[in-house]
Amino acid sequence: MKKIILLVEDNPEHAEIVQLALSKMTDAEIKWAKDATEALKLLQEGFRPHLILLDYRLPGISGKEFLEKLREMGGVDARVIALTAEYISKAQLIKDGCNNALLKPFLPDELLTKIRRYLNGS
């Protein structure tokens, strides 16, 4: 069974790096949303990922606001890994609704390790 990943990232270069890293996972399918508004629309239309990779500093609706709207929407049972270039405490990210975080820039293998851990349920 394919694992579905939603990447919410406004920077095309960062999105390409993540997608390239994820191409090593044959059991995963990735969908890219260029901002939080596009991601929320997909979710409202019934798209149900297993994991959301969320750029935390998005233009318009921020990562934190996206998580608030996600909670309000309900019905989406996905783990969330925040991707951020700025340090935000893990305690704050967990309070906001993230399960984990990666500080940009990160190594592709570091990303894959975290993704596999969440997709395999640990």
C-alpha positions as CSV (number, residue, x, y, z in Angstrom):
1,M,0.0,0.0,0.0
2,K,1.4,3.4,-1.0
3,K,1.9,5.9,1.7
4,I,0.6,9.4,0.8
5,I,2.7,12.4,1.7
6,L,1.5,16.1,1.3
7,L,4.4,18.5,1.0
8,V,3.4,22.1,1.8
9,E,6.3,24.3,0.6
10,D,6.3,27.6,-1.2
11,N,9.9,27.4,-2.4
12,P,10.2,25.4,-5.6
13,E,13.9,24.6,-5.0
14,H,13.2,23.2,-1.5
15,A,10.2,21.2,-2.9
16,E,12.4,19.7,-5.6
17,I,15.0,18.7,-3.0
18,V,12.3,17.0,-0.9
19,Q,10.7,15.3,-3.8
20,L,14.1,14.0,-5.0
21,A,14.8,12.6,-1.6
22,L,11.4,10.9,-1.5
23,S,11.9,9.4,-4.9
24,K,14.1,6.8,-3.1
25,M,10.9,5.6,-1.3
26,T,9.1,3.2,-3.7
27,D,6.2,2.9,-1.3
28,A,5.4,6.6,-1.1
29,E,3.5,9.0,-3.3
30,I,4.0,12.7,-2.8
31,K,1.6,15.6,-3.6
32,W,3.0,19.2,-3.6
33,A,0.9,22.2,-2.5
34,K,2.6,25.5,-3.1
35,D,1.0,27.2,-0.1
36,A,-1.3,26.5,2.9
37,T,-4.4,27.6,1.0
38,E,-3.8,25.1,-1.8
39,A,-3.1,22.4,0.9
40,L,-6.3,23.2,2.8
41,K,-8.3,23.1,-0.4
42,L,-7.0,19.6,-1.2
43,L,-7.9,18.4,2.3
44,Q,-11.3,19.9,2.1
45,E,-11.9,18.1,-1.2
46,G,-11.1,14.8,0.6
47,F,-7.4,14.3,-0.1
48,R,-6.1,12.2,2.9
49,P,-2.3,12.0,3.3
50,H,-0.6,9.8,5.9
51,L,2.0,12.5,6.5
52,I,2.2,16.2,6.0
53,L,5.6,17.9,5.5
54,L,4.9,21.5,6.4
55,D,7.1,24.5,5.7
56,Y,6.4,26.5,8.9
57,R,7.1,30.0,7.4
58,L,4.7,30.2,4.5
59,P,3.5,33.4,3.0
60,G,-0.1,34.2,3.7
61,I,-1.3,31.5,6.0
62,S,1.6,30.4,8.3
63,G,2.3,26.9,9.4
64,K,0.8,27.6,12.8
65,E,-2.4,29.0,11.2
66,F,-2.5,26.0,8.8
67,L,-2.5,23.6,11.8
68,E,-5.3,25.6,13.5
69,K,-7.4,25.3,10.4
70,L,-6.5,21.6,10.1
71,R,-7.8,21.0,13.6
72,E,-11.0,23.0,13.0
73,M,-11.6,21.0,9.8
74,G,-11.3,17.6,11.5
75,G,-11.2,14.3,9.8
76,V,-7.6,14.4,8.8
77,D,-5.5,11.9,10.7
78,A,-2.0,12.7,9.4
79,R,1.3,13.1,11.2
80,V,2.9,16.5,10.7
81,I,6.6,17.2,10.4
82,A,7.5,20.9,10.3
83,L,10.3,22.1,8.0
84,T,11.7,25.4,9.2
85,A,14.8,27.5,8.6
86,E,14.3,29.3,11.9
87,Y,14.7,27.6,15.3
88,I,11.3,27.0,17.0
89,S,11.3,25.0,20.1
90,K,10.0,21.4,19.9
91,A,7.6,22.2,22.8
92,Q,6.1,25.0,20.8
93,L,5.8,22.9,17.6
94,I,4.1,20.1,19.5
95,K,1.8,22.6,21.2
96,D,0.9,23.9,17.7
97,G,0.1,20.4,16.5
98,C,3.3,19.1,14.9
99,N,4.7,15.7,15.6
100,N,8.3,16.6,14.8
101,A,10.5,19.1,13.0
102,L,13.5,19.3,10.8
103,L,15.7,22.4,10.6
104,K,16.6,23.6,7.1
105,P,19.0,22.8,5.5
106,F,18.7,19.1,6.3
107,L,20.3,16.0,4.8
108,P,18.0,13.9,2.5
109,D,18.8,10.8,4.6
110,E,17.8,12.7,7.8
111,L,14.4,13.5,6.2
112,L,13.9,9.9,5.0
113,T,14.7,8.5,8.5
114,K,12.0,10.8,10.1
115,I,9.5,10.0,7.4
116,R,10.0,6.3,7.6
117,R,9.6,6.4,11.4
118,Y,6.2,8.1,11.1
119,L,4.9,6.1,8.2
120,N,5.8,2.9,10.0
121,G,3.9,4.0,13.1
122,S,6.8,4.5,15.6
